[in-house]
Amino acid sequence: MHAFLPAVDCAPFLAAELERSGAKAQADEATGFVFADTLPALPYLAFARQSLPESTEVKDASINGWADQIITRIAGVLPDAQPWRLHLWTAYGEGRAGLHRCSLIRAALNERLKKRRRALLRSLEDGTAPFTQETSLVQAVLTGPDAGYISVSSAPQTLALRAILSPFIGGNIPHAEDKAAPSRAFAKVIEAELRLGQQIERGQTCVDLGASPGSWSYVAIQRGARVTAIDRSPLRDDLMRNPRLDFIQADAFKFRPEQPVDWLICDIIAAPQRSIDLLLEWLRERQMRRFIVTLKFKGTDEYALMDQLKELAPPLCQDFRLNRLCANKNEVTAFGIAAGI
């Protein structure tokens, strides 16, 4: 059994997405998770915030019992002397009781590892850096005071599933805050960068399609990148005056750079099929090295359009992601690294 934590209010859409991939899926209102009998053949799930592959249900009221359950699952399973991470989190309630319980389980687990499995304790690491070929991920999620699930993803499976398996606990990234940005849309760029493990850097080149009022260009300029912003309307005055910004008043869908750029960033308001086609054209024409592109929806009828992107984009990419970001509204963001540029 595989468990998936859906993005907020997206359980039915995640279940439908899994069904389209060939899995038998069911949303569980009691836990908030969606369960499926198989992983998707194409490892992309736009509406999954976090995945728990090969999850096992645990019912134990004891702190020590949970610690023992985790050790039983990982002993002899995790590759020797290779790094692993533990995501121990709660998916029930809104108070601190669940968090406190997780802290107690972690403390009990550490004590047991010190006594029985020192090698495992030495290779346990913290952090949210992108997974490597050697990283394993152990997840223990409490869905109630005495119930939950344990999932173990051993290397190199963790890296292979990086598009649906997040290095962030529960797949959650708090919204970035910057009152100086033209709008809150800038948070989508920050979150996509964090999930990808790469960010816009000083000296790089960016094309921002549909740039006005300028929140995505703002992020790139703050980082020291040079931005070509394309829109029918100008950006905020201070951005228009910035020497690292070149503004071109034009149709964003028709623009192409003279040579490949480091980043294509696009938060344009358009029908999702147009944005999908735009991204695929840029990838096929090898116009950018990395990309962040928002797909904006009206209602829910067009969600299945993303299936073509799951099939056609990955062969053109070194790394491809498709996620309903924490900062998205009725949107999904495609981001990644293009192949061979």
ChimeraX attribute file (.defattr): number of C-alpha atoms within 10 A of each C-alpha:
attribute: neighborCount
match mode: 1-to-1
recipient: residues
	/A:1	14
	/A:2	18
	/A:3	27
	/A:4	28
	/A:5	23
	/A:6	26
	/A:7	21
	/A:8	13
	/A:9	10
	/A:10	19
	/A:11	22
	/A:12	16
	/A:13	19
	/A:14	26
	/A:15	24
	/A:16	19
	/A:17	23
	/A:18	27
	/A:19	15
	/A:20	14
	/A:21	18
	/A:22	14
	/A:23	18
	/A:24	15
	/A:25	21
	/A:26	19
	/A:27	22
	/A:28	12
	/A:29	9
	/A:30	9
	/A:31	15
	/A:32	18
	/A:33	24
	/A:34	23
	/A:35	25
	/A:36	20
	/A:37	15
	/A:38	17
	/A:39	23
	/A:40	17
	/A:41	10
	/A:42	13
	/A:43	17
	/A:44	27
	/A:45	27
	/A:46	26
	/A:47	28
	/A:48	31
	/A:49	26
	/A:50	23
	/A:51	27
	/A:52	27
	/A:53	24
	/A:54	16
	/A:55	20
	/A:56	17
	/A:57	14
	/A:58	19
	/A:59	17
	/A:60	14
	/A:61	12
	/A:62	13
	/A:63	19
	/A:64	17
	/A:65	17
	/A:66	26
	/A:67	21
	/A:68	16
	/A:69	16
	/A:70	23
	/A:71	18
	/A:72	11
	/A:73	15
	/A:74	16
	/A:75	13
	/A:76	9
	/A:77	12
	/A:78	20
	/A:79	17
	/A:80	11
	/A:81	13
	/A:82	18
	/A:83	22
	/A:84	24
	/A:85	19
	/A:86	19
	/A:87	19
	/A:88	19
	/A:89	19
	/A:90	23
	/A:91	17
	/A:92	18
	/A:93	12
	/A:94	9
	/A:95	8
	/A:96	10
	/A:97	13
	/A:98	19
	/A:99	18
	/A:100	12
	/A:101	19
	/A:102	22
	/A:103	15
	/A:104	16
	/A:105	22
	/A:106	20
	/A:107	15
	/A:108	17
	/A:109	21
	/A:110	17
	/A:111	15
	/A:112	17
	/A:113	18
	/A:114	13
	/A:115	9
	/A:116	13
	/A:117	14
	/A:118	14
	/A:119	13
	/A:120	22
	/A:121	19
	/A:122	14
	/A:123	14
	/A:124	17
	/A:125	14
	/A:126	12
	/A:127	10
	/A:128	14
	/A:129	13
	/A:130	16
	/A:131	23
	/A:132	14
	/A:133	14
	/A:134	16
	/A:135	22
	/A:136	23
	/A:137	24
	/A:138	20
	/A:139	22
	/A:140	26
	/A:141	22
	/A:142	24
	/A:143	21
	/A:144	16
	/A:145	18
	/A:146	15
	/A:147	15
	/A:148	22
	/A:149	18
	/A:150	23
	/A:151	24
	/A:152	24
	/A:153	24
	/A:154	20
	/A:155	20
	/A:156	15
	/A:157	17
	/A:158	24
	/A:159	21
	/A:160	14
	/A:161	18
	/A:162	21
	/A:163	24
	/A:164	26
	/A:165	27
	/A:166	25
	/A:167	24
	/A:168	17
	/A:169	19
	/A:170	22
	/A:171	19
	/A:172	15
	/A:173	17
	/A:174	9
	/A:175	16
	/A:176	15
	/A:177	11
	/A:178	11
	/A:179	8
	/A:180	9
	/A:181	18
	/A:182	18
	/A:183	14
	/A:184	16
	/A:185	17
	/A:186	23
	/A:187	23
	/A:188	23
	/A:189	27
	/A:190	20
	/A:191	21
	/A:192	26
	/A:193	17
	/A:194	17
	/A:195	24
	/A:196	21
	/A:197	14
	/A:198	14
	/A:199	17
	/A:200	21
	/A:201	17
	/A:202	13
	/A:203	14
	/A:204	16
	/A:205	21
	/A:206	29
	/A:207	29
	/A:208	26
	/A:209	25
	/A:210	26
	/A:211	25
	/A:212	20
	/A:213	19
	/A:214	26
	/A:215	25
	/A:216	31
	/A:217	31
	/A:218	24
	/A:219	17
	/A:220	29
	/A:221	23
	/A:222	13
	/A:223	15
	/A:224	15
	/A:225	22
	/A:226	23
	/A:227	26
	/A:228	20
	/A:229	27
	/A:230	25
	/A:231	22
	/A:232	14
	/A:233	14
	/A:234	18
	/A:235	22
	/A:236	15
	/A:237	10
	/A:238	9
	/A:239	20
	/A:240	15
	/A:241	12
	/A:242	13
	/A:243	10
	/A:244	19
	/A:245	20
	/A:246	15
	/A:247	20
	/A:248	16
	/A:249	12
	/A:250	15
	/A:251	12
	/A:252	20
	/A:253	17
	/A:254	9
	/A:255	13
	/A:256	12
	/A:257	11
	/A:258	7
	/A:259	9
	/A:260	18
	/A:261	20
	/A:262	23
	/A:263	26
	/A:264	23
	/A:265	25
	/A:266	27
	/A:267	24
	/A:268	20
	/A:269	13
	/A:270	15
	/A:271	13
	/A:272	21
	/A:273	17
	/A:274	13
	/A:275	21
	/A:276	19
	/A:277	14
	/A:278	17
	/A:279	24
	/A:280	16
	/A:281	12
	/A:282	17
	/A:283	24
	/A:284	16
	/A:285	11
	/A:286	17
	/A:287	21
	/A:288	24
	/A:289	22
	/A:290	26
	/A:291	24
	/A:292	24
	/A:293	25
	/A:294	27
	/A:295	25
	/A:296	22
	/A:297	18
	/A:298	12
	/A:299	8
	/A:300	9
	/A:301	8
	/A:302	13
	/A:303	20
	/A:304	13
	/A:305	12
	/A:306	20
	/A:307	16
	/A:308	12
	/A:309	19
	/A:310	19
	/A:311	11
	/A:312	13
	/A:313	21
	/A:314	19
	/A:315	13
	/A:316	16
	/A:317	20
	/A:318	15
	/A:319	17
	/A:320	24
	/A:321	24
	/A:322	26
	/A:323	23
	/A:324	23
	/A:325	29
	/A:326	19
	/A:327	21
	/A:328	18
	/A:329	10
	/A:330	12
	/A:331	17
	/A:332	23
	/A:333	22
	/A:334	25
	/A:335	25
	/A:336	26
	/A:337	23
	/A:338	25
	/A:339	18
	/A:340	9
	/A:341	15
